[in-house]
Amino acid sequence: MSEPSVMRVFETDAGVIAYEVIAAQTGAQAPTLVLLHNFMSTGRAAWGPLLEPLSERHRILLPDLPGHGRSLGHPPGFHHRIMARQLAALLEHEGATDAHLAGCSSGGMLAQLIVVEKLAQPATLTLISTTYSVNPATTGHVAPLEPAHFQAGRRWMEATARLHDPYRYEGYYEEILLAGFRRLRPETSIDLRLEDLARFSMPVCLIHGAEDEFFPVAIPQAMAAALPHAALHILPRQTHALIFRQPWRVAEIMVQFLNTYAAGDGSHLLRAAPAT
């Protein structure tokens, strides 16, 4: 059964953010869950297979990141801190600054920046296939962020272009998005310290592939050790962008995590989720 949704747009100083509002299957008073996708994807393309289980008890906000899909316009260089501020403004507009927040890869970076910059105070945070820094000097790990290294089907770039070009012009994906991704640097994407994560007060669920080709497993392990309230799930024999690899397993972990902290009365701040 498909989930009922409404398309909306939110104006920013760089253009508009297009997003879906998906009603919870349990009714209008359900808590809100915000889902941020990875760079070069869209909300529906990335999170689509997870929407039915996640919307069972949660109202979903599903944006296309600035410059992606139906969201027209983006900050220069796809600067992640600016994108985080734009997304936080959308959350404020929707009354969702205390919603549950989840992100995959770049979406997880943006979610962390929203917290670090104190742009919102999410009830919980779910970080999938992501890192706290792309700076090898910070993490101690060198793994070039080159799209050609992404372990996907042979024609994934052509399929990805079809998510973006129809809303602009043929070649937009390669000329703007792909080139923008390749130009990202620690100062324009993310370069936090583990000490920053140590100040996160909300429960955090980390889900990561044991064979991630971009962010070695030692990175989420270090994040889990630094976070005060962290649950770490390492999926064996899995690589990057787990919401594409094993969406059913990611959804299962997320539902269990979110249900644990469903009270929404602040009591979740007193409970530490065990690392596993």
C-alpha positions in Angstrom: 0.0 0.0 0.0 1.4 3.4 -1.0 1.7 6.1 1.6 -0.3 9.3 1.1 2.0 12.3 0.5 1.8 16.0 -0.4 4.5 17.8 -2.4 5.5 21.2 -1.1 8.2 23.8 -1.8 10.2 26.0 0.6 11.9 29.1 -0.6 15.6 29.7 0.3 18.0 32.5 -0.6 19.4 30.1 -3.3 16.1 28.8 -4.7 13.6 26.3 -3.5 13.7 23.1 -1.6 11.1 20.6 -2.8 9.9 18.1 -0.3 7.2 15.5 0.4 5.1 15.4 3.6 4.0 11.8 4.1 1.3 11.2 6.6 1.7 8.6 9.3 -0.4 5.5 9.0 -1.4 5.9 12.6 -2.8 9.4 12.2 -2.0 13.1 12.1 -0.6 13.4 15.6 2.4 11.1 15.0 5.9 12.4 15.6 7.9 13.7 12.6 10.8 11.9 11.1 13.1 13.9 8.7 15.0 11.9 6.1 18.1 13.4 4.3 19.5 11.6 1.3 23.0 11.1 0.0 24.7 13.5 -2.5 23.6 13.0 -6.1 20.3 11.2 -5.2 16.9 12.4 -4.2 14.6 11.8 -1.3 12.3 9.4 -3.0 15.0 7.5 -4.9 17.1 7.0 -1.8 14.5 6.4 0.9 11.6 5.0 -1.2 11.9 1.4 -0.1 12.0 2.4 3.6 9.0 4.7 3.6 6.2 2.2 4.3 7.7 0.8 7.5 9.1 4.2 8.6 5.7 6.0 8.1 3.8 3.4 10.1 4.2 5.5 13.3 5.9 8.7 12.0 5.0 11.6 9.8 7.8 11.9 7.2 9.5 15.0 5.8 11.4 14.0 2.7 13.3 16.8 1.0 15.4 16.7 -2.1 18.7 18.4 -1.0 19.4 21.8 -2.5 20.4 21.4 -6.1 19.1 17.9 -6.3 16.0 16.5 -8.0 13.1 19.0 -7.8 15.0 21.4 -5.5 16.2 24.2 -7.8 19.1 26.3 -6.7 22.0 25.6 -4.3 24.7 27.4 -2.4 28.0 28.0 -4.1 30.1 24.8 -4.1 27.2 22.9 -2.4 28.7 24.2 0.9 27.3 21.8 3.5 27.0 24.3 6.3 24.9 26.6 4.2 22.8 23.6 3.0 22.4 22.7 6.7 21.1 26.1 7.5 18.6 26.0 4.6 17.3 22.6 5.7 17.1 23.8 9.3 14.9 26.7 8.1 12.7 24.2 6.4 12.4 22.2 9.7 11.5 25.4 11.5 8.9 26.2 8.8 7.3 22.7 9.4 7.5 22.9 13.2 10.0 20.0 13.1 13.1 21.3 14.9 12.6 18.7 17.5 11.8 15.9 15.1 13.7 12.6 14.7 16.4 13.2 12.1 18.1 10.7 9.9 20.7 11.0 7.1 22.7 8.8 4.7 26.2 9.7 3.6 26.1 13.4 2.9 22.7 13.5 4.5 24.3 12.2 7.7 26.9 14.9 7.4 24.2 17.6 7.1 22.3 16.1 10.0 25.5 16.4 12.2 26.1 20.0 11.1 22.5 20.9 12.0 23.2 19.6 15.5 26.7 21.1 15.9 25.5 24.5 14.6 22.5 24.3 17.1 20.1 24.9 14.2 17.7 22.2 15.7 17.6 19.8 18.6 16.4 16.5 17.1 14.8 14.0 19.4 17.0 11.3 17.9 19.7 11.1 15.2 20.2 8.2 12.8 23.5 8.2 10.8 23.9 5.8 7.9 27.1 5.2 5.9 28.5 8.5 6.9 31.5 10.2 8.7 32.2 13.1 11.0 35.0 14.3 8.8 36.3 13.8 5.2 39.7 15.1 6.3 42.3 12.4 6.5 44.3 14.5 9.0 41.2 14.4 11.3 40.1 10.7 10.9 43.5 9.1 10.2 41.9 7.3 7.2 42.5 8.0 3.5 39.7 6.9 1.1 39.3 9.2 -1.9 35.7 10.3 -2.4 35.6 9.3 -6.1 32.3 8.3 -7.6 34.0 5.7 -9.8 34.9 3.8 -6.6 31.2 3.5 -5.6 30.3 -0.2 -5.9 27.1 0.0 -7.9 25.7 -1.2 -11.2 27.5 -0.4 -14.4 25.1 2.3 -15.5 24.3 3.9 -12.1 25.6 7.3 -13.3 23.2 7.3 -16.2 20.3 6.3 -13.9 21.4 9.0 -11.5 21.4 11.7 -14.2 17.7 10.9 -14.9 16.9 11.9 -11.3 18.0 15.5 -12.0 18.3 16.5 -15.7 14.6 16.4 -16.5 14.0 19.2 -14.0 16.7 21.4 -15.6 18.5 20.5 -18.7 20.4 17.5 -20.2 23.9 17.4 -18.8 23.0 19.1 -15.5 24.0 16.1 -13.4 27.4 15.7 -15.0 28.2 19.5 -15.3 26.9 20.6 -11.9 26.2 17.8 -9.4 29.0 15.4 -10.3 31.5 18.2 -10.7 30.3 19.7 -7.5 30.8 16.4 -5.6 34.3 16.1 -6.9 35.2 19.6 -5.8 34.0 19.1 -2.2 36.7 19.5 0.4 36.7 19.2 4.2 36.0 22.9 4.6 32.9 22.7 2.3 31.6 19.3 3.4 32.4 18.2 6.9 35.4 18.3 9.2 34.2 17.9 12.8 36.1 16.5 15.7 35.1 13.6 18.0 34.9 16.2 20.8 32.0 17.8 18.9 30.1 14.6 18.9 30.7 14.2 22.6 28.4 17.1 23.1 25.4 15.5 21.4 22.7 15.0 24.0 20.2 12.9 21.9 20.4 9.1 21.3 22.2 8.3 18.1 21.9 5.2 15.9 24.8 4.5 13.6 24.4 2.0 10.8 27.4 1.1 8.6 28.7 -1.4 6.2 31.7 -3.5 7.3 33.2 -3.1 3.9 32.4 0.6 3.2 34.6 1.7 0.3 34.6 5.4 1.4 34.5 5.5 5.2 36.3 2.6 6.9 34.5 0.9 9.8 36.9 2.4 12.3 35.2 5.8 11.7 31.7 4.8 13.0 33.4 2.9 15.7 35.2 6.0 16.8 32.0 8.0 16.5 30.1 5.6 18.7 32.8 5.7 21.3 32.7 9.5 21.4 28.9 9.9 21.4 27.3 9.8 24.9 24.2 7.8 23.8 25.1 5.6 20.8 23.9 2.3 19.3 26.3 1.0 16.6 25.2 -1.5 14.0 27.9 -2.9 11.6 26.4 -4.9 8.8 28.8 -7.6 7.6 29.8 -7.9 3.9 28.1 -4.6 3.1 29.6 -1.5 1.4 28.6 2.2 1.2 25.1 3.7 1.0 23.2 0.9 2.9 19.8 2.3 2.2 20.4 1.1 -1.4 22.1 -2.2 -0.4 19.8 -3.5 2.4 16.9 -1.1 2.8 14.8 -3.8 4.6 17.6 -4.3 7.3 18.2 -0.5 7.7 14.4 0.0 8.1 14.2 -2.8 10.7 17.0 -1.2 12.7 15.6 2.3 12.5 12.1 1.2 13.5 13.4 -0.6 16.5 15.5 2.4 17.5 12.7 4.9 17.0 10.2 2.8 18.9 12.6 2.7 21.8 12.5 6.5 22.0 8.9 7.0 21.0 7.8 8.7 24.2 8.9 12.2 23.0 8.7 13.6 26.6 12.4 14.2 27.0 13.0 10.9 28.9 15.1 9.7 26.1 17.8 12.0 27.2 18.3 10.0 30.3 18.8 6.7 28.6 21.9 5.5 26.8 21.4 3.1 23.9 23.9 0.3 24.1 26.6 -0.1 21.4 26.3 -3.4 19.5 
